[in-house]
Amino acid sequence: MTTAIIGIGNIGSRLARELADGGEKLIVADRTFKKAQMLAGALGGNVDAMEVDDAIKSADVVVLAVYFDAIKVLLAEKGPMFAGKIVVDPSNPIAPDGNGGFRKIIPEDQSSGQLIAGLLPDGAKLVKAFGTLGAQSLEAAANRTPERAVLFYASDDAGAGETVARLIATSGFAPVRVGGIDQSIRIEVGGDLHEFGKLGRTVSADEAKELL
Ligand SMILES: NC(=O)c1ccc[n+]([C@@H]2O[C@H](COP(=O)([O-])OP(=O)(O)OC[C@H]3O[C@@H](n4cnc5c(N)ncnc54)[C@H](OP(=O)(O)O)[C@@H]3O)[C@@H](O)[C@H]2O)c1
């Protein structure tokens, strides 16, 4: 199985490193190909750099590690390419508020997971994952001992969910399913299971079960 990470900024580069450390076969891609080449070179043998279109075509799982607005553009331009793929959405629907903070850019009662689900072609399987911790915690809490930190995920497709749960485990976290895509809002910024929401911290799998 091959996983492509599109966008190798704060989240994508950390995820790539953790999955590469776990031995996962990876493709990294970014708007700037040179950036992808440099990361692939640093991560070694199991990681290839490709242009975005080639990365999508070559992968079974595609992680869209770009901002919500950029995901919408990608899906508008390349939507049919995602048919048959497992698509992973780590996005939080926020943008800078001009005062050093962030604001939600969709209505309060909506989630980017549900909106992205509506933009995917038939046959694409969406999993909401890898967005419940900030980039710093995603790095610092990987492979935490004695109890791994949880990464929550949501999906309507059991097989796709299990595939991504395996990737979560490979990246050094405990996967916990929160439910279907309609539960995405709980694991996006401001949600009750997000580090930057009511939860406010990382949790173990036992703690997570109490919260579900
Ligand atoms: N940062 C966090 O702590 C955090 C936590 C949880 C979830 N998330 C979510 O994770 C996603 C990524 O966030 P991030 O902080 O990692 O963003 P980021 O640091 O801005 O990285 C995004 C990367 O993707 C590239 N990119 C943008 N549009 C692209 C396109 N159409 N095709 C290919 N590459 C493209 C960017 O290139 P340019 O620099 O040239 O634009 C950049 O290298 C967002 O949806 C965010 O909401 C972030």
The ligand as an SDF file (V2000), in Angstrom:
LIG
                    3D

 48 52  0  0  0  0  0  0  0  0999 V2000
   -0.6930   23.3670   11.8450 N   0  0  0  0  0  0  0  0  0  0  0  0
   -1.3990   22.6970   12.7640 C   0  0  0  0  0  0  0  0  0  0  0  0
   -1.0750   22.7180   13.9810 O   0  0  0  0  0  0  0  0  0  0  0  0
   -2.5790   21.8720   12.3450 C   0  0  0  0  0  0  0  0  0  0  0  0
   -3.2000   21.0410   13.2960 C   0  0  0  0  0  0  0  0  0  0  0  0
   -4.2570   20.2350   12.9050 C   0  0  0  0  0  0  0  0  0  0  0  0
   -4.7250   20.2680   11.5940 C   0  0  0  0  0  0  0  0  0  0  0  0
   -4.1260   21.1060   10.7090 N   0  0  0  0  0  0  0  0  0  0  0  0
   -4.6460   21.1070    9.3460 C   0  0  0  0  0  0  0  0  0  0  0  0
   -3.6940   20.4750    8.5070 O   0  0  0  0  0  0  0  0  0  0  0  0
   -3.7130   21.0760    7.2170 C   0  0  0  0  0  0  0  0  0  0  0  0
   -2.3010   21.5440    6.8930 C   0  0  0  0  0  0  0  0  0  0  0  0
   -1.9310   22.5350    7.8250 O   0  0  0  0  0  0  0  0  0  0  0  0
   -0.4100   23.0100    7.9510 P   0  0  0  0  0  0  0  0  0  0  0  0
   -0.3310   23.8520    9.1740 O   0  0  0  0  0  0  0  0  0  0  0  0
    0.4690   21.8250    7.8230 O   0  0  0  0  0  0  0  0  0  0  0  0
   -0.2950   23.9450    6.6710 O   0  0  0  0  0  0  0  0  0  0  0  0
    1.0490   24.5400    6.0530 P   0  0  0  0  0  0  0  0  0  0  0  0
    2.1370   24.5230    7.0650 O   0  0  0  0  0  0  0  0  0  0  0  0
    0.6470   25.8330    5.4210 O   0  0  0  0  0  0  0  0  0  0  0  0
    1.4480   23.4850    4.9170 O   0  0  0  0  0  0  0  0  0  0  0  0
    0.6960   23.3150    3.7600 C   0  0  0  0  0  0  0  0  0  0  0  0
    1.6730   22.9320    2.6580 C   0  0  0  0  0  0  0  0  0  0  0  0
    0.9180   22.5930    1.5150 O   0  0  0  0  0  0  0  0  0  0  0  0
    1.3600   23.3580    0.4040 C   0  0  0  0  0  0  0  0  0  0  0  0
    0.2260   23.5600   -0.4950 N   0  0  0  0  0  0  0  0  0  0  0  0
   -0.7490   24.4820   -0.4150 C   0  0  0  0  0  0  0  0  0  0  0  0
   -1.6320   24.3070   -1.4150 N   0  0  0  0  0  0  0  0  0  0  0  0
   -1.1980   23.2470   -2.1380 C   0  0  0  0  0  0  0  0  0  0  0  0
   -1.6760   22.5920   -3.2960 C   0  0  0  0  0  0  0  0  0  0  0  0
   -2.7840   22.9820   -3.9180 N   0  0  0  0  0  0  0  0  0  0  0  0
   -0.9850   21.5460   -3.7690 N   0  0  0  0  0  0  0  0  0  0  0  0
    0.1300   21.1330   -3.1480 C   0  0  0  0  0  0  0  0  0  0  0  0
    0.6520   21.7180   -2.0480 N   0  0  0  0  0  0  0  0  0  0  0  0
   -0.0110   22.7690   -1.5510 C   0  0  0  0  0  0  0  0  0  0  0  0
    1.8700   24.6250    1.0090 C   0  0  0  0  0  0  0  0  0  0  0  0
    2.7180   25.2730    0.1040 O   0  0  0  0  0  0  0  0  0  0  0  0
    2.8630   26.8780    0.1950 P   0  0  0  0  0  0  0  0  0  0  0  0
    3.6280   27.1530    1.4560 O   0  0  0  0  0  0  0  0  0  0  0  0
    3.5910   27.2100   -1.0580 O   0  0  0  0  0  0  0  0  0  0  0  0
    1.4750   27.4280    0.2460 O   0  0  0  0  0  0  0  0  0  0  0  0
    2.5860   24.0850    2.2440 C   0  0  0  0  0  0  0  0  0  0  0  0
    3.8660   23.5770    1.9450 O   0  0  0  0  0  0  0  0  0  0  0  0
   -4.7310   22.2310    7.2900 C   0  0  0  0  0  0  0  0  0  0  0  0
   -5.9560   21.7920    6.7660 O   0  0  0  0  0  0  0  0  0  0  0  0
   -4.8650   22.5040    8.7730 C   0  0  0  0  0  0  0  0  0  0  0  0
   -6.1500   23.0150    9.1140 O   0  0  0  0  0  0  0  0  0  0  0  0
   -3.0670   21.8880   11.0370 C   0  0  0  0  0  0  0  0  0  0  0  0
  1  2  1  0
  2  3  2  0
  2  4  1  0
  4  5  1  0
  4 48  2  0
  5  6  2  0
  6  7  1  0
  7  8  2  0
  8  9  1  0
  8 48  1  0
  9 10  1  0
  9 46  1  0
 10 11  1  0
 11 12  1  0
 11 44  1  0
 12 13  1  0
 13 14  1  0
 14 15  2  0
 14 16  1  0
 14 17  1  0
 17 18  1  0
 18 19  2  0
 18 20  1  0
 18 21  1  0
 21 22  1  0
 22 23  1  0
 23 24  1  0
 23 42  1  0
 24 25  1  0
 25 26  1  0
 25 36  1  0
 26 27  1  0
 26 35  1  0
 27 28  2  0
 28 29  1  0
 29 30  1  0
 29 35  2  0
 30 31  1  0
 30 32  2  0
 32 33  1  0
 33 34  2  0
 34 35  1  0
 36 37  1  0
 36 42  1  0
 37 38  1  0
 38 39  2  0
 38 40  1  0
 38 41  1  0
 42 43  1  0
 44 45  1  0
 44 46  1  0
 46 47  1  0
M  CHG  2   8   1  16  -1
M  END
$$$$
